[in-house]
Amino acid sequence: MKPGLDCLLRYVAAALLALFLASVIAENAAAADGANAAADYTGPGRWRVETRDQTWRDGKREREVPVRLFWPGAEAGSMLPVVLFSHGLGGSRAAGQLWAEHWASHGLIVLVMQHPGSDDALWKERPLRDIESGMKSGMTASNLGLRVGDVRFVIDEIMHRAKVAEGIWGRADTSRLGMSGHSFGAQTTLSVSGQKSPNLAGQSGIDTRIVAAIAFSPNARNKSSLARQFGDIRIPFLSITGTADGSILGDGTTWQDRTLPFENMQAGGKFLIVFDRADHMVFGGQDIRRRPANAGDARVQSATKAATLAFWKSYLQGDPKAAAWLTAEGGLRVMLENQDQFKSK
């Protein structure tokens, strides 16, 4: 081989090796950055969290709505986004505490509302044999309507209290309002985000003051006209479920049913996470003492904390790093196992 050609080949080989090594280093750096960000999104925020229970009265509907408030200390400043949380069937304002405390420690005001008629009064002080029937009695369209009314009332109240700078609401930015909920609360979230009734023309409980939403264990109970049902949900929306998140109270729901709202929303800020083997109750965000802990609960809850916080930071706080972390190869995916599913559109 001629000396000149030999030198050229050596140069090309060295250049290719350098490019390969650079790509490996960049990939490892991205993974490290993703892991560091995961720790930032999973760990407690820098702000101490305060909490208070109140009962707000809706005079127009003659209805009282118990609420639990979570907010960061005064050192977090003002113009803070606000997130609402709606509990599942038979729940209370004790629901969602795991998520609410986490979000508040990172600078959000969180309000968990309790919905009379579909709350823990359905099963409390009932004989064990009557608990299931009591729970099923609350799973009605009329209670969904009451829940939608509760959300609208609570938002009205927040707007009024912020306008007169009442207490913590003087620190709220009511233009950055998020909605979330678990199970029946996820159905409530879908309704106020723009889901239409599959049977009644034009029926929707949409509240346009909501700018982003998260549904834990959503569902499509009626399988007809799915594109029509969910196609008008235009705001950024994160759906979270698991492959053991199926039937509740014998309603026949499968975990695949819980992916249908995402699949039938139009593209633009839509995300779906399906955790392998995660069940329904792990997403409630509270300690369920009657339910034995599953081995994967801690992992699922840790990843859920990170994903939901990054979502709120992206769409309520306008953080471009959080938005990139949600979709980047070295981002949220570093917290997911091989059998988990993540989709975005």
Disulfide bonds with the S-S distance in Angstrom:
none
